Amino acid sequence: MEQKWVNNLNNDEFNLIDNDWYPIIKKSAIDKIKSQLIEEGAKLQKVYPKESYKISAGEKLNNLPYVVLDFPRIEGPKFNFVCRALFWWGRGIQFQLILNGKSNEVYAKILAQSMSSDFVLLGQNLWENDIETAHFCELNSMSEFQKELVLQANFFKLIRFKPFQLNERFFEDFTLFYQFYAKLVD
C-alpha cells in the first residue's frame, strides 16, 4: 500500500515556497551588498597598492547568508592582521579587527583606543562572529580579569557592530575603521 506524503510546512514556509519573490529579491540584495564591498575594497587598494582585498559569500553562517570583505586578503593561517567587513543576513553589519600572533603591547594599545561599544572576543574560536554569545564582551563592561585574558591570547578579535538602516551605505565607515587600526598595529 502506498503511503501519502504529509505536508508539514507551516503557513510562513508554504507562502515562501509558493512565490518567486524571495529568491529574486535576496539575489538582488546580495548583489548590491557585494557591489558596495567591492567598491570599499577598491578604495582601500588605491591607498594601499601593495595589499589586495577578497570578497567571500556563503549561505551558512549560523544558517544565514553572509558577504565578507577582507582587507588585506588572508593568504593562509599565518596572517598577521586583517580588517573584515561582514554583512550577516538579519544580524547587521560588523567591522572586525583580527590580529594573529601580535604582542600584548599591541593588544593593550588597541583595547585602550577602541570605542566603548566595541565587542572583544574572549574565547578561543577566532572565527566566532555572534556577539550575543558568551565568547564576546562589550568593552565598556569588561573586568580587569577579562582584559588580562585578552592580553594573554594568541589572537585578538574586536568587533564594531552596526545595525541595518535603510537608505544608508552600509560600509562607508569601513575605510576609516581600517586606517585607524592599521596605524595601531604597524
BALOBA-1460 file (C-alpha; in Angstrom, 3 decimals):
// residues 186
<rec num="1" residu="m" x="0.000" y="0.000" z="0.000"/>
<rec num="2" residu="e" x="1.354" y="3.412" z="-0.980"/>
<rec num="3" residu="q" x="1.940" y="5.928" z="1.802"/>
<rec num="4" residu="k" x="0.858" y="9.501" z="1.317"/>
<rec num="5" residu="w" x="3.305" y="12.337" z="1.973"/>
<rec num="6" residu="v" x="2.044" y="14.650" z="4.682"/>
<rec num="7" residu="n" x="2.680" y="18.361" z="4.192"/>
<rec num="8" residu="n" x="4.435" y="19.505" z="7.365"/>
<rec num="9" residu="l" x="5.056" y="23.057" z="6.178"/>
<rec num="10" residu="n" x="3.752" y="25.884" z="8.323"/>
<rec num="11" residu="n" x="1.984" y="28.887" z="6.735"/>
<rec num="12" residu="d" x="5.160" y="31.005" z="6.519"/>
<rec num="13" residu="e" x="7.086" y="28.196" z="4.817"/>
<rec num="14" residu="f" x="4.281" y="27.478" z="2.404"/>
<rec num="15" residu="n" x="3.830" y="31.148" z="1.478"/>
<rec num="16" residu="l" x="7.565" y="31.409" z="0.871"/>
<rec num="17" residu="i" x="7.759" y="28.440" z="-1.499"/>
<rec num="18" residu="d" x="4.526" y="29.385" z="-3.242"/>
<rec num="19" residu="n" x="6.051" y="32.659" z="-4.539"/>
<rec num="20" residu="d" x="9.131" y="33.529" z="-6.536"/>
<rec num="21" residu="w" x="9.777" y="36.939" z="-4.995"/>
<rec num="22" residu="y" x="12.048" y="35.814" z="-2.133"/>
<rec num="23" residu="p" x="14.920" y="34.278" z="-4.163"/>
<rec num="24" residu="i" x="14.803" y="37.127" z="-6.680"/>
<rec num="25" residu="i" x="14.882" y="39.865" z="-4.032"/>
<rec num="26" residu="k" x="17.511" y="38.008" z="-1.983"/>
<rec num="27" residu="k" x="19.820" y="37.713" z="-5.003"/>
<rec num="28" residu="s" x="19.338" y="41.399" z="-5.820"/>
<rec num="29" residu="a" x="20.121" y="42.445" z="-2.234"/>
<rec num="30" residu="i" x="23.241" y="40.232" z="-2.041"/>
<rec num="31" residu="d" x="24.478" y="41.569" z="-5.406"/>
<rec num="32" residu="k" x="24.100" y="45.165" z="-4.164"/>
<rec num="33" residu="i" x="25.922" y="44.343" z="-0.915"/>
<rec num="34" residu="k" x="28.768" y="42.734" z="-2.895"/>
<rec num="35" residu="s" x="28.984" y="45.826" z="-5.101"/>
<rec num="36" residu="q" x="29.335" y="48.076" z="-2.045"/>
<rec num="37" residu="l" x="32.050" y="45.828" z="-0.611"/>
<rec num="38" residu="i" x="33.945" y="45.697" z="-3.915"/>
<rec num="39" residu="e" x="33.855" y="49.497" z="-4.012"/>
<rec num="40" residu="e" x="35.243" y="49.705" z="-0.449"/>
<rec num="41" residu="g" x="37.967" y="47.151" z="-1.247"/>
<rec num="42" residu="a" x="38.973" y="49.059" z="-4.394"/>
<rec num="43" residu="k" x="39.117" y="52.320" z="-2.395"/>
<rec num="44" residu="l" x="41.483" y="50.747" z="0.135"/>
<rec num="45" residu="q" x="43.577" y="49.145" z="-2.590"/>
<rec num="46" residu="k" x="44.165" y="52.583" z="-4.149"/>
<rec num="47" residu="v" x="45.506" y="53.882" z="-0.835"/>
<rec num="48" residu="y" x="47.483" y="50.687" z="-0.071"/>
<rec num="49" residu="p" x="48.516" y="49.380" z="-3.532"/>
<rec num="50" residu="k" x="50.729" y="46.588" z="-2.120"/>
<rec num="51" residu="e" x="47.691" y="44.962" z="-0.497"/>
<rec num="52" residu="s" x="44.714" y="43.243" z="-2.103"/>
<rec num="53" residu="y" x="41.226" y="42.503" z="-0.888"/>
<rec num="54" residu="k" x="38.976" y="39.464" z="-1.014"/>
<rec num="55" residu="i" x="35.190" y="39.169" z="-1.171"/>
<rec num="56" residu="s" x="33.640" y="35.936" z="0.141"/>
<rec num="57" residu="a" x="30.000" y="34.937" z="0.354"/>
<rec num="58" residu="g" x="28.011" y="31.992" z="1.558"/>
<rec num="59" residu="e" x="24.748" y="30.735" z="2.946"/>
<rec num="60" residu="k" x="25.640" y="29.009" z="6.193"/>
<rec num="61" residu="l" x="26.959" y="31.390" z="8.821"/>
<rec num="62" residu="n" x="24.718" y="30.050" z="11.574"/>
<rec num="63" residu="n" x="22.375" y="29.053" z="8.721"/>
<rec num="64" residu="l" x="22.184" y="32.619" z="7.372"/>
<rec num="65" residu="p" x="23.609" y="34.197" z="4.209"/>
<rec num="66" residu="y" x="26.670" y="36.444" z="4.534"/>
<rec num="67" residu="v" x="29.100" y="38.510" z="2.478"/>
<rec num="68" residu="v" x="32.628" y="39.377" z="3.673"/>
<rec num="69" residu="l" x="35.319" y="41.847" z="2.635"/>
<rec num="70" residu="d" x="38.803" y="41.087" z="3.995"/>
<rec num="71" residu="f" x="41.500" y="43.743" z="3.716"/>
<rec num="72" residu="p" x="44.243" y="42.848" z="3.413"/>
<rec num="73" residu="r" x="43.458" y="39.467" z="1.905"/>
<rec num="74" residu="i" x="44.216" y="36.496" z="4.200"/>
<rec num="75" residu="e" x="46.742" y="34.289" z="2.410"/>
<rec num="76" residu="g" x="46.806" y="31.409" z="4.917"/>
<rec num="77" residu="p" x="46.787" y="30.536" z="8.619"/>
<rec num="78" residu="k" x="49.873" y="32.682" z="9.325"/>
<rec num="79" residu="f" x="48.276" y="36.081" z="8.591"/>
<rec num="80" residu="n" x="49.191" y="38.930" z="10.937"/>
<rec num="81" residu="f" x="46.382" y="41.434" z="10.599"/>
<rec num="82" residu="v" x="43.074" y="41.777" z="8.760"/>
<rec num="83" residu="c" x="40.117" y="44.122" z="8.858"/>
<rec num="84" residu="r" x="36.889" y="42.448" z="7.908"/>
<rec num="85" residu="a" x="33.510" y="43.870" z="6.945"/>
<rec num="86" residu="l" x="30.813" y="41.257" z="7.487"/>
<rec num="87" residu="f" x="27.269" y="41.601" z="6.187"/>
<rec num="88" residu="w" x="25.237" y="38.955" z="8.002"/>
<rec num="89" residu="w" x="21.630" y="38.458" z="6.892"/>
<rec num="90" residu="g" x="19.275" y="39.503" z="9.679"/>
<rec num="91" residu="r" x="22.167" y="40.211" z="12.068"/>
<rec num="92" residu="g" x="23.547" y="43.553" z="10.892"/>
<rec num="93" residu="i" x="26.992" y="44.681" z="9.804"/>
<rec num="94" residu="q" x="30.213" y="44.017" z="11.667"/>
<rec num="95" residu="f" x="33.560" y="45.718" z="11.245"/>
<rec num="96" residu="q" x="36.142" y="43.327" z="12.657"/>
<rec num="97" residu="l" x="39.791" y="43.700" z="13.529"/>
<rec num="98" residu="i" x="41.601" y="40.351" z="13.667"/>
<rec num="99" residu="l" x="45.242" y="40.042" z="14.740"/>
<rec num="100" residu="n" x="47.117" y="36.776" z="14.810"/>
<rec num="101" residu="g" x="50.260" y="36.350" z="16.910"/>
<rec num="102" residu="k" x="50.850" y="40.018" z="17.762"/>
<rec num="103" residu="s" x="52.360" y="41.241" z="21.013"/>
<rec num="104" residu="n" x="50.439" y="42.043" z="24.169"/>
<rec num="105" residu="e" x="51.542" y="45.670" z="23.807"/>
<rec num="106" residu="v" x="49.640" y="45.923" z="20.526"/>
<rec num="107" residu="y" x="46.550" y="44.319" z="22.075"/>
<rec num="108" residu="a" x="46.723" y="46.715" z="25.032"/>
<rec num="109" residu="k" x="47.051" y="49.711" z="22.706"/>
<rec num="110" residu="i" x="44.027" y="48.563" z="20.697"/>
<rec num="111" residu="l" x="41.943" y="47.978" z="23.841"/>
<rec num="112" residu="a" x="42.832" y="51.472" z="25.043"/>
<rec num="113" residu="q" x="41.954" y="53.118" z="21.702"/>
<rec num="114" residu="s" x="38.754" y="51.202" z="20.905"/>
<rec num="115" residu="m" x="35.266" y="52.587" z="21.313"/>
<rec num="116" residu="s" x="33.483" y="51.540" z="24.499"/>
<rec num="117" residu="s" x="30.699" y="49.976" z="22.415"/>
<rec num="118" residu="d" x="33.112" y="47.587" z="20.656"/>
<rec num="119" residu="f" x="32.984" y="43.867" z="21.435"/>
<rec num="120" residu="v" x="36.083" y="41.802" z="22.206"/>
<rec num="121" residu="l" x="36.360" y="38.043" z="21.746"/>
<rec num="122" residu="l" x="37.274" y="36.230" z="24.951"/>
<rec num="123" residu="g" x="37.115" y="32.671" z="23.614"/>
<rec num="124" residu="q" x="39.451" y="30.533" z="21.537"/>
<rec num="125" residu="n" x="37.465" y="30.384" z="18.280"/>
<rec num="126" residu="l" x="38.890" y="33.095" z="16.031"/>
<rec num="127" residu="w" x="36.078" y="32.588" z="13.521"/>
<rec num="128" residu="e" x="33.259" y="33.154" z="16.033"/>
<rec num="129" residu="n" x="31.114" y="36.126" z="14.938"/>
<rec num="130" residu="d" x="27.991" y="36.060" z="17.078"/>
<rec num="131" residu="i" x="28.407" y="38.893" z="19.575"/>
<rec num="132" residu="e" x="25.425" y="37.565" z="21.530"/>
<rec num="133" residu="t" x="27.392" y="34.524" z="22.723"/>
<rec num="134" residu="a" x="29.330" y="34.383" z="25.974"/>
<rec num="135" residu="h" x="32.544" y="34.444" z="23.905"/>
<rec num="136" residu="f" x="32.217" y="38.211" z="23.437"/>
<rec num="137" residu="c" x="32.216" y="41.012" z="25.925"/>
<rec num="138" residu="e" x="31.360" y="44.652" z="25.356"/>
<rec num="139" residu="l" x="34.490" y="46.658" z="26.029"/>
<rec num="140" residu="n" x="32.874" y="49.059" z="28.491"/>
<rec num="141" residu="s" x="31.701" y="46.157" z="30.673"/>
<rec num="142" residu="m" x="34.972" y="44.173" z="30.726"/>
<rec num="143" residu="s" x="36.559" y="43.427" z="34.063"/>
<rec num="144" residu="e" x="40.317" y="43.747" z="34.579"/>
<rec num="145" residu="f" x="40.491" y="39.943" z="34.637"/>
<rec num="146" residu="q" x="38.776" y="39.720" z="31.243"/>
<rec num="147" residu="k" x="41.164" y="42.313" z="29.822"/>
<rec num="148" residu="e" x="44.091" y="40.247" z="31.094"/>
<rec num="149" residu="l" x="42.673" y="37.173" z="29.336"/>
<rec num="150" residu="v" x="42.570" y="39.133" z="26.085"/>
<rec num="151" residu="l" x="46.151" y="40.329" z="26.550"/>
<rec num="152" residu="q" x="47.335" y="36.730" z="27.037"/>
<rec num="153" residu="a" x="45.561" y="35.320" z="23.965"/>
<rec num="154" residu="n" x="47.340" y="34.161" z="20.794"/>
<rec num="155" residu="f" x="44.984" y="36.281" z="18.716"/>
<rec num="156" residu="f" x="42.795" y="39.312" z="19.089"/>
<rec num="157" residu="k" x="39.360" y="39.994" z="17.642"/>
<rec num="158" residu="l" x="37.477" y="43.209" z="18.076"/>
<rec num="159" residu="i" x="34.047" y="43.836" z="16.540"/>
<rec num="160" residu="r" x="32.241" y="47.096" z="15.953"/>
<rec num="161" residu="f" x="28.572" y="46.313" z="15.360"/>
<rec num="162" residu="k" x="26.411" y="48.406" z="13.044"/>
<rec num="163" residu="p" x="22.660" y="47.710" z="12.816"/>
<rec num="164" residu="f" x="20.942" y="47.869" z="9.445"/>
<rec num="165" residu="q" x="19.456" y="51.204" z="8.455"/>
<rec num="166" residu="l" x="17.507" y="51.899" z="5.295"/>
<rec num="167" residu="n" x="18.857" y="54.446" z="2.797"/>
<rec num="168" residu="e" x="22.396" y="54.183" z="4.067"/>
<rec num="169" residu="r" x="25.627" y="52.950" z="2.562"/>
<rec num="170" residu="f" x="26.312" y="50.110" z="4.953"/>
<rec num="171" residu="f" x="30.082" y="50.096" z="4.640"/>
<rec num="172" residu="e" x="31.081" y="53.745" z="4.269"/>
<rec num="173" residu="d" x="32.918" y="53.750" z="7.625"/>
<rec num="174" residu="f" x="34.997" y="50.664" z="6.836"/>
<rec num="175" residu="t" x="37.900" y="52.576" z="5.253"/>
<rec num="176" residu="l" x="38.182" y="54.791" z="8.343"/>
<rec num="177" residu="f" x="37.993" y="51.714" z="10.584"/>
<rec num="178" residu="y" x="40.837" y="50.085" z="8.634"/>
<rec num="179" residu="q" x="43.033" y="53.190" z="8.577"/>
<rec num="180" residu="f" x="42.612" y="53.779" z="12.320"/>
<rec num="181" residu="y" x="43.620" y="50.248" z="13.311"/>
<rec num="182" residu="a" x="46.337" y="49.902" z="10.659"/>
<rec num="183" residu="k" x="48.181" y="52.764" z="12.397"/>
<rec num="184" residu="l" x="47.985" y="50.941" z="15.734"/>
<rec num="185" residu="v" x="49.328" y="47.600" z="14.503"/>
<rec num="186" residu="d" x="52.095" y="48.778" z="12.175"/>
